[in-house]
């Protein structure tokens, strides 16, 4: 649809003829879509040319977790993008249903890939996510099958690691 502000009725016609007024108060015409299918996080690949698939955007519904998994699997992104993506993942994982969906959609593997990252903020986000996944039996099973127990124990034993990383590792180990 088209949305215009109602400045036409507020100002007198003589003022509207002033070119300075026209530049300042002429409403911008924006074309928007009210259909979710036209908005990036909800779109399935292949994307249109105007869509940047590396944009950190959170979707809801069926595309929410696949979008985040795609971002975590994209190795060309900078560390700051992984930190932001893991923040969104950690915001979703307190819900039991989301944990199960994340595991079923193979999101755990994407998190484990960032467990040994050189950026401490990425590792902190990854260990927090793993500690949340370890709460459910399916999460413990997948962590065991991916040999995460040894990696978590090594990270926990590393005295140079940040306290938050060590705490997240301890939480994950205590659950398993």
OpenMM code with the backbone's topology and positions (N, CA, C; nanometers):
from openmm import Vec3, app, unit

residues = "UNK UNK UNK UNK UNK UNK UNK UNK UNK UNK UNK UNK UNK UNK UNK UNK UNK UNK UNK UNK UNK UNK UNK UNK UNK UNK UNK UNK UNK UNK UNK UNK UNK UNK UNK UNK UNK UNK UNK UNK UNK UNK UNK UNK UNK UNK UNK UNK UNK UNK UNK UNK UNK UNK UNK UNK UNK UNK UNK UNK UNK UNK UNK UNK UNK UNK UNK UNK UNK UNK UNK UNK UNK UNK UNK UNK UNK UNK UNK UNK UNK UNK UNK UNK UNK UNK UNK UNK UNK UNK UNK UNK UNK UNK UNK UNK UNK UNK UNK UNK UNK UNK UNK UNK UNK UNK UNK UNK UNK UNK UNK UNK UNK UNK UNK UNK UNK UNK UNK UNK UNK UNK UNK UNK UNK UNK UNK UNK UNK UNK UNK UNK UNK UNK UNK UNK UNK UNK UNK UNK UNK UNK UNK UNK UNK UNK UNK UNK UNK UNK UNK UNK UNK UNK UNK UNK UNK UNK UNK UNK UNK UNK UNK UNK UNK UNK UNK UNK UNK UNK UNK UNK UNK UNK UNK UNK".split()
positions = [
    Vec3(0.0813, -0.1169, 0.0000),
    Vec3(0.0000, 0.0000, 0.0000),
    Vec3(0.0864, 0.1243, 0.0000),
    Vec3(0.0245, 0.2378, -0.0124),
    Vec3(0.0928, 0.3659, -0.0087),
    Vec3(0.0488, 0.4401, 0.1167),
    Vec3(0.1446, 0.5003, 0.1868),
    Vec3(0.1129, 0.5741, 0.3082),
    Vec3(0.1617, 0.7180, 0.2931),
    Vec3(0.0753, 0.8131, 0.3143),
    Vec3(0.1113, 0.9534, 0.3099),
    Vec3(0.0700, 1.0177, 0.4411),
    Vec3(0.1513, 1.1110, 0.4882),
    Vec3(0.1104, 1.1846, 0.6073),
    Vec3(0.0090, 1.2896, 0.5657),
    Vec3(-0.0726, 1.3331, 0.6557),
    Vec3(-0.1827, 1.4224, 0.6236),
    Vec3(-0.1437, 1.5683, 0.6405),
    Vec3(-0.0294, 1.6097, 0.5842),
    Vec3(0.0138, 1.7481, 0.5974),
    Vec3(-0.0605, 1.8388, 0.5012),
    Vec3(-0.1265, 1.7824, 0.4005),
    Vec3(-0.1984, 1.8631, 0.3035),
    Vec3(-0.3086, 1.9452, 0.3704),
    Vec3(-0.3773, 1.8874, 0.4652),
    Vec3(-0.4904, 1.9565, 0.5255),
    Vec3(-0.4486, 2.0505, 0.6385),
    Vec3(-0.3272, 2.0395, 0.6892),
    Vec3(-0.2833, 2.1187, 0.8033),
    Vec3(-0.2354, 2.2568, 0.7614),
    Vec3(-0.1644, 2.2677, 0.6511),
    Vec3(-0.1003, 2.3918, 0.6122),
    Vec3(-0.1817, 2.4656, 0.5057),
    Vec3(-0.1830, 2.5988, 0.5104),
    Vec3(-0.2579, 2.6772, 0.4102),
    Vec3(-0.1907, 2.6673, 0.2727),
    Vec3(-0.2678, 2.6880, 0.1648),
    Vec3(-0.2145, 2.6761, 0.0285),
    Vec3(-0.1003, 2.7722, -0.0003),
    Vec3(-0.1036, 2.8934, 0.0565),
    Vec3(0.0034, 2.9894, 0.0295),
    Vec3(0.1375, 2.9397, 0.0823),
    Vec3(0.1382, 2.8724, 0.1967),
    Vec3(0.2617, 2.8197, 0.2537),
    Vec3(0.3119, 2.6997, 0.1737),
    Vec3(0.2200, 2.6205, 0.1203),
    Vec3(0.2577, 2.5020, 0.0451),
    Vec3(0.3299, 2.5356, -0.0851),
    Vec3(0.3126, 2.6595, -0.1371),
    Vec3(0.3779, 2.6996, -0.2606),
    Vec3(0.5251, 2.7340, -0.2392),
    Vec3(0.5634, 2.7591, -0.1166),
    Vec3(0.7018, 2.7915, -0.0828),
    Vec3(0.7881, 2.6671, -0.1073),
    Vec3(0.8963, 2.6811, -0.1874),
    Vec3(0.9782, 2.5636, -0.2214),
    Vec3(1.0513, 2.5062, -0.0999),
    Vec3(1.0888, 2.5880, -0.0018),
    Vec3(1.1527, 2.5362, 0.1205),
    Vec3(1.0543, 2.4505, 0.1974),
    Vec3(0.9324, 2.4996, 0.2073),
    Vec3(0.8282, 2.4216, 0.2738),
    Vec3(0.8057, 2.2895, 0.2015),
    Vec3(0.8011, 2.2974, 0.0705),
    Vec3(0.7752, 2.1767, -0.0084),
    Vec3(0.8807, 2.0709, 0.0153),
    Vec3(1.0075, 2.1124, 0.0270),
    Vec3(1.1146, 2.0158, 0.0507),
    Vec3(1.1068, 1.9572, 0.1915),
    Vec3(1.0686, 2.0415, 0.2870),
    Vec3(1.0681, 1.9952, 0.4262),
    Vec3(0.9449, 1.9132, 0.4621),
    Vec3(0.8310, 1.9485, 0.4061),
    Vec3(0.7077, 1.8878, 0.4529),
    Vec3(0.6345, 1.8023, 0.3508),
    Vec3(0.6935, 1.7823, 0.2373),
    Vec3(0.6302, 1.6930, 0.1416),
    Vec3(0.6517, 1.5505, 0.1896),
    Vec3(0.5449, 1.4792, 0.2068),
    Vec3(0.5597, 1.3439, 0.2596),
    Vec3(0.6300, 1.2526, 0.1597),
    Vec3(0.7080, 1.1614, 0.2131),
    Vec3(0.7758, 1.0639, 0.1277),
    Vec3(0.6786, 0.9517, 0.0941),
    Vec3(0.6854, 0.9086, -0.0273),
    Vec3(0.5992, 0.8012, -0.0729),
    Vec3(0.6768, 0.6705, -0.0608),
    Vec3(0.6270, 0.5806, 0.0213),
    Vec3(0.6953, 0.4533, 0.0443),
    Vec3(0.6054, 0.3398, -0.0023),
    Vec3(0.6641, 0.2498, -0.0763),
    Vec3(0.5910, 0.1303, -0.1159),
    Vec3(0.6314, 0.0203, -0.0183),
    Vec3(0.5331, -0.0343, 0.0486),
    Vec3(0.5587, -0.1417, 0.1445),
    Vec3(0.4677, -0.2590, 0.1128),
    Vec3(0.5066, -0.3726, 0.1636),
    Vec3(0.4258, -0.4911, 0.1448),
    Vec3(0.3835, -0.5415, 0.2812),
    Vec3(0.2605, -0.5789, 0.2915),
    Vec3(0.2101, -0.6342, 0.4159),
    Vec3(0.2143, -0.7868, 0.4144),
    Vec3(0.2775, -0.8426, 0.3145),
    Vec3(0.2833, -0.9879, 0.3024),
    Vec3(0.4191, -1.0377, 0.3514),
    Vec3(0.4176, -1.1328, 0.4443),
    Vec3(0.5416, -1.1847, 0.4994),
    Vec3(0.6283, -1.2506, 0.3934),
    Vec3(0.5667, -1.3018, 0.2903),
    Vec3(0.6445, -1.3691, 0.1853),
    Vec3(0.7398, -1.2725, 0.1152),
    Vec3(0.7137, -1.1422, 0.1250),
    Vec3(0.7981, -1.0418, 0.0605),
    Vec3(0.9079, -0.9892, 0.1521),
    Vec3(0.9149, -1.0373, 0.2718),
    Vec3(1.0136, -0.9865, 0.3673),
    Vec3(1.1241, -1.0892, 0.3861),
    Vec3(1.2477, -1.0427, 0.3917),
    Vec3(1.3654, -1.1280, 0.3837),
    Vec3(1.3717, -1.2467, 0.4791),
    Vec3(1.3593, -1.2297, 0.6093),
    Vec3(1.3792, -1.3476, 0.6948),
    Vec3(1.2805, -1.4607, 0.6681),
    Vec3(1.1679, -1.4278, 0.6063),
    Vec3(1.0655, -1.5286, 0.5832),
    Vec3(1.0782, -1.5964, 0.4480),
    Vec3(1.1675, -1.5457, 0.3656),
    Vec3(1.1800, -1.5990, 0.2301),
    Vec3(1.2664, -1.7249, 0.2288),
    Vec3(1.2282, -1.8171, 0.1447),
    Vec3(1.3079, -1.9366, 0.1234),
    Vec3(1.4032, -1.9113, 0.0071),
    Vec3(1.5218, -1.9730, 0.0105),
    Vec3(1.6124, -1.9599, -0.1038),
    Vec3(1.5478, -2.0211, -0.2272),
    Vec3(1.5782, -1.9804, -0.3467),
    Vec3(1.6726, -1.8758, -0.3844),
    Vec3(1.6134, -1.7364, -0.3596),
    Vec3(1.6967, -1.6453, -0.3134),
    Vec3(1.6532, -1.5112, -0.2800),
    Vec3(1.6530, -1.4215, -0.4033),
    Vec3(1.5721, -1.3160, -0.3943),
    Vec3(1.5742, -1.2149, -0.5001),
    Vec3(1.7076, -1.1414, -0.4949),
    Vec3(1.7372, -1.0646, -0.6008),
    Vec3(1.8647, -0.9935, -0.6095),
    Vec3(1.8788, -0.8849, -0.5039),
    Vec3(1.7687, -0.8274, -0.4589),
    Vec3(1.7762, -0.7185, -0.3616),
    Vec3(1.7868, -0.7670, -0.2168),
    Vec3(1.7934, -0.8963, -0.1963),
    Vec3(1.7996, -0.9526, -0.0613),
    Vec3(1.9423, -0.9948, -0.0291),
    Vec3(1.9887, -0.9546, 0.0861),
    Vec3(2.1211, -0.9940, 0.1337),
    Vec3(2.1046, -1.1103, 0.2310),
    Vec3(2.1396, -1.2327, 0.1920),
    Vec3(2.1177, -1.3478, 0.2799),
    Vec3(2.2068, -1.3471, 0.4045),
    Vec3(2.3076, -1.2591, 0.4084),
    Vec3(2.3939, -1.2535, 0.5255),
    Vec3(2.3459, -1.1495, 0.6270),
    Vec3(2.2346, -1.0833, 0.5985),
    Vec3(2.1795, -0.9861, 0.6920),
    Vec3(2.1310, -1.0580, 0.8176),
    Vec3(2.1697, -1.0065, 0.9328),
    Vec3(2.1263, -1.0665, 1.0588),
    Vec3(1.9834, -1.0204, 1.0829),
    Vec3(1.8896, -1.1081, 1.0562),
    Vec3(1.7486, -1.0770, 1.0714),
    Vec3(1.6795, -1.1966, 1.1356),
    Vec3(1.5893, -1.1681, 1.2249),
    Vec3(1.5197, -1.2752, 1.2955),
    Vec3(1.3825, -1.2929, 1.2340),
    Vec3(1.3519, -1.4148, 1.1973),
    Vec3(1.2204, -1.4475, 1.1432),
    Vec3(1.1406, -1.5179, 1.2525),
    Vec3(1.0133, -1.5302, 1.2303),
    Vec3(0.9276, -1.6025, 1.3226),
    Vec3(0.8550, -1.7097, 1.2439),
    Vec3(0.8243, -1.8174, 1.3110),
    Vec3(0.7560, -1.9257, 1.2425),
    Vec3(0.8533, -2.0244, 1.1827),
    Vec3(0.8170, -2.0770, 1.0675),
    Vec3(0.8938, -2.1873, 1.0093),
    Vec3(1.0329, -2.1485, 0.9646),
    Vec3(1.0612, -2.0210, 0.9380),
    Vec3(1.1936, -1.9786, 0.8913),
    Vec3(1.2842, -1.9307, 1.0042),
    Vec3(1.2360, -1.9241, 1.1271),
    Vec3(1.3174, -1.8626, 1.2325),
    Vec3(1.4467, -1.9400, 1.2586),
    Vec3(1.4371, -2.0673, 1.2848),
    Vec3(1.5576, -2.1445, 1.3152),
    Vec3(1.6437, -2.1713, 1.1915),
    Vec3(1.5853, -2.2071, 1.0763),
    Vec3(1.6708, -2.2261, 0.9581),
    Vec3(1.7506, -2.1014, 0.9209),
    Vec3(1.6909, -1.9841, 0.9385),
    Vec3(1.7620, -1.8599, 0.9071),
    Vec3(1.8849, -1.8458, 0.9968),
    Vec3(1.8694, -1.8704, 1.1263),
    Vec3(1.9819, -1.8589, 1.2197),
    Vec3(2.0873, -1.9655, 1.1927),
    Vec3(2.0444, -2.0852, 1.1584),
    Vec3(2.1388, -2.1930, 1.1266),
    Vec3(2.2185, -2.1578, 1.0010),
    Vec3(2.1509, -2.1020, 0.9008),
    Vec3(2.2206, -2.0595, 0.7788),
    Vec3(2.3263, -1.9544, 0.8098),
    Vec3(2.2930, -1.8616, 0.8982),
    Vec3(2.3895, -1.7572, 0.9349),
    Vec3(2.5092, -1.8167, 1.0085),
    Vec3(2.4844, -1.9116, 1.0985),
    Vec3(2.5954, -1.9735, 1.1724),
    Vec3(2.6833, -2.0593, 1.0820),
    Vec3(2.6261, -2.1148, 0.9781),
    Vec3(2.7036, -2.1984, 0.8858),
    Vec3(2.7788, -2.1178, 0.7813),
    Vec3(2.7496, -1.9898, 0.7704),
    Vec3(2.8153, -1.9040, 0.6725),
    Vec3(2.9503, -1.8579, 0.7280),
    Vec3(3.0571, -1.9205, 0.6839),
    Vec3(3.1906, -1.8922, 0.7377),
    Vec3(3.2488, -1.7591, 0.6901),
    Vec3(3.1844, -1.6945, 0.5940),
    Vec3(3.2376, -1.5678, 0.5430),
    Vec3(3.1954, -1.4475, 0.6269),
    Vec3(3.1107, -1.4679, 0.7254),
    Vec3(3.0648, -1.3573, 0.8095),
    Vec3(3.1706, -1.3191, 0.9124),
    Vec3(3.1735, -1.1933, 0.9536),
    Vec3(3.2672, -1.1522, 1.0585),
    Vec3(3.2216, -1.2029, 1.1956),
    Vec3(3.3123, -1.1999, 1.2906),
    Vec3(3.2827, -1.2494, 1.4258),
    Vec3(3.1668, -1.1741, 1.4895),
    Vec3(3.1553, -1.0451, 1.4626),
    Vec3(3.0462, -0.9677, 1.5227),
    Vec3(2.9096, -1.0193, 1.4773),
    Vec3(2.9009, -1.0691, 1.3561),
    Vec3(2.7746, -1.1264, 1.3071),
    Vec3(2.7431, -1.2566, 1.3789),
    Vec3(2.8460, -1.3364, 1.4052),
    Vec3(2.8239, -1.4602, 1.4797),
    Vec3(2.7805, -1.4309, 1.6223),
    Vec3(2.8391, -1.3286, 1.6827),
    Vec3(2.8010, -1.2909, 1.8190),
    Vec3(2.6535, -1.2513, 1.8220),
    Vec3(2.6117, -1.1700, 1.7269),
    Vec3(2.4725, -1.1254, 1.7223),
    Vec3(2.3784, -1.2431, 1.6944),
    Vec3(2.4179, -1.3304, 1.6039),
    Vec3(2.3352, -1.4469, 1.5728),
    Vec3(2.3231, -1.5387, 1.6945),
    Vec3(2.4333, -1.5636, 1.7623),
    Vec3(2.4284, -1.6487, 1.8824),
    Vec3(2.3464, -1.5840, 1.9934),
    Vec3(2.3453, -1.4528, 1.9991),
    Vec3(2.2600, -1.3836, 2.0968),
    Vec3(2.1140, -1.4152, 2.0683),
    Vec3(2.0753, -1.4095, 1.9408),
    Vec3(1.9374, -1.4418, 1.9038),
    Vec3(1.9061, -1.5883, 1.9330),
    Vec3(2.0011, -1.6760, 1.9052),
    Vec3(1.9818, -1.8189, 1.9343),
    Vec3(1.9615, -1.8388, 2.0838),
    Vec3(2.0456, -1.7766, 2.1640),
    Vec3(2.0351, -1.7921, 2.3095),
    Vec3(1.9070, -1.7321, 2.3649),
    Vec3(1.8528, -1.6317, 2.2980),
    Vec3(1.7243, -1.5765, 2.3400),
    Vec3(1.6091, -1.6730, 2.3118),
    Vec3(1.6245, -1.7577, 2.2111),
    Vec3(1.5200, -1.8530, 2.1747),
    Vec3(1.5293, -1.9853, 2.2513),
    Vec3(1.6487, -2.0234, 2.2933),
    Vec3(1.6690, -2.1570, 2.3503),
    Vec3(1.6131, -2.1819, 2.4906),
    Vec3(1.5760, -2.0842, 2.5690),
    Vec3(1.5150, -2.1195, 2.6978),
    Vec3(1.3843, -2.1978, 2.6846),
    Vec3(1.3203, -2.1938, 2.5703),
    Vec3(1.1947, -2.2651, 2.5501),
    Vec3(1.2223, -2.4091, 2.5076),
    Vec3(1.1627, -2.5011, 2.5779),
    Vec3(1.1861, -2.6434, 2.5548),
    Vec3(1.1575, -2.6835, 2.4098),
    Vec3(1.0473, -2.6329, 2.3542),
    Vec3(1.0110, -2.6692, 2.2173),
    Vec3(1.1164, -2.6215, 2.1182),
    Vec3(1.1710, -2.5044, 2.1430),
    Vec3(1.2727, -2.4498, 2.0531),
    Vec3(1.3999, -2.5330, 2.0592),
    Vec3(1.4349, -2.5794, 2.1775),
    Vec3(1.5531, -2.6650, 2.1905),
    Vec3(1.5385, -2.7902, 2.1045),
    Vec3(1.4223, -2.8529, 2.1131),
    Vec3(1.3988, -2.9759, 2.0366),
    Vec3(1.4018, -2.9466, 1.8858),
    Vec3(1.3357, -2.8375, 1.8443),
    Vec3(1.3373, -2.8007, 1.7029),
    Vec3(1.4793, -2.7704, 1.6557),
    Vec3(1.5568, -2.7018, 1.7391),
    Vec3(1.6947, -2.6667, 1.7031),
    Vec3(1.7765, -2.7939, 1.6801),
    Vec3(1.7602, -2.8902, 1.7676),
    Vec3(1.8336, -3.0164, 1.7568),
    Vec3(1.7895, -3.0930, 1.6321),
    Vec3(1.6571, -3.0979, 1.6073),
    Vec3(1.6050, -3.1706, 1.4912),
    Vec3(1.6482, -3.1082, 1.3586),
    Vec3(1.6715, -2.9771, 1.3586),
    Vec3(1.7129, -2.9092, 1.2358),
    Vec3(1.8648, -2.8993, 1.2242),
    Vec3(1.9364, -2.9740, 1.3059),
    Vec3(2.0823, -2.9843, 1.3024),
    Vec3(2.1515, -2.8516, 1.3300),
    Vec3(2.0936, -2.7743, 1.4196),
    Vec3(2.1546, -2.6481, 1.4578),
    Vec3(2.2694, -2.6648, 1.5546),
    Vec3(2.2702, -2.7760, 1.6274),
    Vec3(2.3767, -2.7986, 1.7260),
    Vec3(2.5124, -2.8059, 1.6577),
    Vec3(2.5173, -2.8685, 1.5421),
    Vec3(2.6428, -2.8784, 1.4681),
    Vec3(2.6958, -2.7396, 1.4318),
    Vec3(2.6051, -2.6489, 1.3972),
    Vec3(2.6458, -2.5125, 1.3626),
    Vec3(2.7058, -2.4416, 1.4833),
    Vec3(2.6524, -2.4685, 1.6009),
    Vec3(2.7060, -2.4075, 1.7234),
    Vec3(2.8412, -2.4684, 1.7580),
    Vec3(2.8528, -2.5996, 1.7462),
    Vec3(2.9781, -2.6679, 1.7794),
    Vec3(3.0919, -2.6187, 1.6902),
    Vec3(3.0609, -2.5827, 1.5664),
    Vec3(3.1639, -2.5304, 1.4762),
    Vec3(3.2263, -2.4018, 1.5278),
    Vec3(3.1551, -2.3289, 1.6108),
    Vec3(3.2066, -2.2029, 1.6657),
    Vec3(3.2622, -2.2180, 1.8072),
    Vec3(3.2640, -2.3391, 1.8550),
    Vec3(3.3115, -2.3644, 1.9911),
    Vec3(3.4607, -2.3349, 2.0055),
    Vec3(3.5384, -2.3567, 1.9017),
    Vec3(3.6828, -2.3347, 1.9056),
    Vec3(3.7234, -2.2033, 1.8385),
    Vec3(3.6302, -2.1104, 1.8230),
    Vec3(3.6575, -1.9823, 1.7570),
    Vec3(3.7624, -1.9032, 1.8357),
    Vec3(3.8315, -1.8142, 1.7660),
    Vec3(3.9337, -1.7323, 1.8328),
    Vec3(3.8730, -1.6131, 1.9060),
    Vec3(3.7522, -1.5723, 1.8693),
    Vec3(3.6851, -1.4601, 1.9343),
    Vec3(3.6154, -1.5088, 2.0618),
    Vec3(3.6500, -1.4486, 2.1753),
    Vec3(3.5957, -1.4926, 2.3042),
    Vec3(3.4447, -1.4728, 2.3126),
    Vec3(3.3927, -1.3679, 2.2507),
    Vec3(3.2485, -1.3437, 2.2550),
    Vec3(3.1715, -1.4515, 2.1781),
    Vec3(3.2285, -1.4995, 2.0685),
    Vec3(3.1658, -1.6079, 1.9919),
    Vec3(3.1656, -1.7355, 2.0752),
    Vec3(3.2772, -1.7659, 2.1389),
    Vec3(3.2868, -1.8871, 2.2219),
    Vec3(3.1911, -1.8776, 2.3404),
    Vec3(3.1786, -1.7598, 2.3991),
    Vec3(3.0855, -1.7411, 2.5103),
    Vec3(2.9430, -1.7711, 2.4650),
    Vec3(2.9021, -1.7178, 2.3503),
    Vec3(2.7684, -1.7449, 2.2978),
    Vec3(2.7479, -1.8909, 2.2646),
    Vec3(2.8501, -1.9538, 2.2073),
    Vec3(2.8395, -2.0953, 2.1710),
    Vec3(2.8290, -2.1840, 2.2954),
    Vec3(2.9101, -2.1563, 2.3968),
    Vec3(2.9042, -2.2392, 2.5183),
    Vec3(2.7734, -2.2177, 2.5932),
    Vec3(2.7210, -2.0959, 2.5890),
    Vec3(2.5914, -2.0712, 2.6536),
    Vec3(2.4818, -2.1505, 2.5844),
    Vec3(2.4841, -2.1519, 2.4520),
    Vec3(2.3844, -2.2280, 2.3766),
    Vec3(2.3969, -2.3778, 2.4050),
    Vec3(2.5200, -2.4279, 2.4091),
    Vec3(2.5392, -2.5707, 2.4380),
    Vec3(2.4915, -2.6052, 2.5783),
    Vec3(2.5145, -2.5149, 2.6739),
    Vec3(2.4683, -2.5425, 2.8108),
    Vec3(2.3158, -2.5450, 2.8174),
    Vec3(2.2502, -2.4646, 2.7346),
    Vec3(2.1035, -2.4674, 2.7314),
    Vec3(2.0513, -2.5934, 2.6634),
    Vec3(2.1214, -2.6386, 2.5594),
    Vec3(2.0784, -2.7596, 2.4894),
    Vec3(2.0993, -2.8845, 2.5742),
    Vec3(2.1961, -2.8803, 2.6645),
    Vec3(2.2254, -2.9973, 2.7476),
    Vec3(2.1160, -3.0251, 2.8503),
    Vec3(2.0217, -2.9367, 2.8642),
    Vec3(1.9135, -2.9540, 2.9615),
    Vec3(1.8185, -3.0659, 2.9197),
    Vec3(1.7961, -3.0806, 2.7896),
    Vec3(1.7025, -3.1830, 2.7416),
    Vec3(1.7795, -3.3096, 2.7037),
    Vec3(1.7175, -3.4268, 2.7184),
    Vec3(1.7866, -3.5526, 2.6847),
    Vec3(1.8370, -3.5572, 2.5411),
    Vec3(1.7590, -3.5056, 2.4466),
    Vec3(1.8020, -3.5060, 2.3064),
    Vec3(1.9270, -3.4200, 2.2878),
    Vec3(1.9355, -3.3117, 2.3635),
    Vec3(2.0541, -3.2258, 2.3579),
    Vec3(2.1761, -3.2962, 2.4124),
    Vec3(2.1591, -3.3673, 2.5221),
    Vec3(2.2720, -3.4431, 2.5785),
    Vec3(2.3169, -3.5510, 2.4808),
    Vec3(2.2207, -3.6167, 2.4148),
    Vec3(2.2550, -3.7207, 2.3175),
    Vec3(2.3355, -3.6647, 2.2007),
    Vec3(2.2920, -3.5498, 2.1486),
    Vec3(2.3628, -3.4923, 2.0334),
    Vec3(2.5003, -3.4410, 2.0753),
    Vec3(2.5112, -3.3848, 2.1951),
    Vec3(2.6422, -3.3394, 2.2429),
    Vec3(2.7368, -3.4580, 2.2601),
    Vec3(2.6832, -3.5694, 2.3065),
    Vec3(2.7645, -3.6902, 2.3209),
    Vec3(2.8078, -3.7424, 2.1840),
    Vec3(2.7142, -3.7435, 2.0884),
    Vec3(2.7478, -3.7960, 1.9556),
    Vec3(2.8476, -3.7061, 1.8813),
    Vec3(2.8507, -3.5776, 1.9156),
    Vec3(2.9460, -3.4848, 1.8535),
    Vec3(3.0764, -3.4730, 1.9330),
    Vec3(3.0946, -3.5574, 2.0331),
    Vec3(3.2135, -3.5583, 2.1192),
    Vec3(3.2391, -3.4218, 2.1847),
    Vec3(3.1342, -3.3595, 2.2301),
    Vec3(3.1479, -3.2274, 2.2927),
    Vec3(3.1920, -3.2361, 2.4387),
    Vec3(3.1740, -3.3499, 2.5002),
    Vec3(3.2101, -3.3640, 2.6414),
    Vec3(3.3569, -3.3336, 2.6653),
    Vec3(3.4424, -3.3896, 2.5822),
    Vec3(3.5866, -3.3658, 2.5984),
    Vec3(3.6214, -3.2192, 2.5721),
    Vec3(3.5591, -3.1601, 2.4695),
    Vec3(3.5870, -3.0200, 2.4375),
    Vec3(3.5392, -2.9282, 2.5490),
    Vec3(3.4230, -2.9587, 2.6050),
    Vec3(3.3717, -2.8788, 2.7165),
    Vec3(3.4619, -2.8907, 2.8382),
    Vec3(3.5107, -3.0111, 2.8647),
    Vec3(3.6003, -3.0315, 2.9786),
    Vec3(3.7322, -2.9580, 2.9584),
    Vec3(3.7847, -2.9588, 2.8365),
    Vec3(3.9082, -2.8847, 2.8082),
    Vec3(3.8875, -2.7350, 2.8265),
    Vec3(3.7754, -2.6836, 2.7764),
    Vec3(3.7466, -2.5406, 2.7917),
    Vec3(3.7281, -2.5052, 2.9385),
    Vec3(3.6606, -2.5931, 3.0126),
    Vec3(3.6391, -2.5682, 3.1553),
    Vec3(3.7722, -2.5683, 3.2311),
    Vec3(3.8631, -2.6569, 3.1935),
    Vec3(3.9926, -2.6681, 3.2620),
    Vec3(4.0892, -2.5570, 3.2238),
    Vec3(4.0629, -2.4877, 3.1147),
    Vec3(4.1507, -2.3806, 3.0680),
    Vec3(4.1379, -2.2595, 3.1609),
    Vec3(4.2404, -2.2351, 3.2400),
    Vec3(4.2371, -2.1246, 3.3360),
    Vec3(4.2393, -1.9877, 3.2691),
    Vec3(4.2841, -1.9822, 3.1437),
    Vec3(4.2895, -1.8537, 3.0739),
    Vec3(4.1555, -1.8171, 3.0093),
    Vec3(4.0591, -1.9098, 3.0087),
    Vec3(3.9282, -1.8831, 2.9492),
    Vec3(3.8501, -1.7867, 3.0384),
    Vec3(3.7607, -1.7125, 2.9781),
    Vec3(3.6758, -1.6206, 3.0532),
    Vec3(3.5900, -1.6974, 3.1538),
    Vec3(3.5622, -1.6379, 3.2689),
    Vec3(3.4803, -1.7073, 3.3699),
    Vec3(3.3424, -1.7485, 3.3167),
    Vec3(3.2834, -1.6666, 3.2313),
    Vec3(3.1522, -1.7007, 3.1767),
    Vec3(3.1594, -1.8245, 3.0879),
    Vec3(3.2673, -1.8372, 3.0122),
    Vec3(3.2858, -1.9561, 2.9286),
    Vec3(3.3008, -2.0797, 3.0163),
    Vec3(3.3801, -2.0675, 3.1208),
    Vec3(3.4005, -2.1820, 3.2108),
    Vec3(3.2706, -2.2193, 3.2821),
    Vec3(3.1920, -2.1181, 3.3213),
    Vec3(3.0638, -2.1436, 3.3869),
    Vec3(2.9671, -2.2145, 3.2927),
    Vec3(2.9597, -2.1694, 3.1678),
    Vec3(2.8726, -2.2352, 3.0696),
    Vec3(2.9150, -2.3795, 3.0450),
    Vec3(3.0453, -2.4024, 3.0388),
    Vec3(3.0959, -2.5398, 3.0214),
    Vec3(3.0591, -2.6262, 3.1416),
    Vec3(3.0723, -2.5705, 3.2595),
    Vec3(3.0365, -2.6458, 3.3809),
    Vec3(2.8878, -2.6808, 3.3808),
    Vec3(2.8042, -2.5877, 3.3411),
    Vec3(2.6594, -2.6140, 3.3355),
    Vec3(2.6281, -2.7263, 3.2367),
    Vec3(2.6920, -2.7214, 3.1219),
    Vec3(2.6679, -2.8258, 3.0211),
    Vec3(2.7171, -2.9610, 3.0707),
    Vec3(2.8335, -2.9616, 3.1350),
    Vec3(2.8881, -3.0881, 3.1862),
    Vec3(2.8034, -3.1444, 3.2994),
    Vec3(2.7502, -3.0591, 3.3844),
    Vec3(2.6671, -3.1061, 3.4957),
    Vec3(2.5373, -3.1681, 3.4473),
    Vec3(2.4861, -3.1197, 3.3352),
    Vec3(2.3621, -3.1731, 3.2808),
    Vec3(2.3815, -3.3108, 3.2186),
    Vec3(2.5028, -3.3338, 3.1651),
    Vec3(2.5236, -3.4601, 3.0923),
    Vec3(2.5759, -3.5696, 3.1812),
] * unit.nanometer
topology = app.Topology()
chain = topology.addChain("A")
for resn in residues:
    res = topology.addResidue(resn, chain)
    for name in ("N", "CA", "C"):
        topology.addAtom(name, app.Element.getBySymbol(name[0]), res)
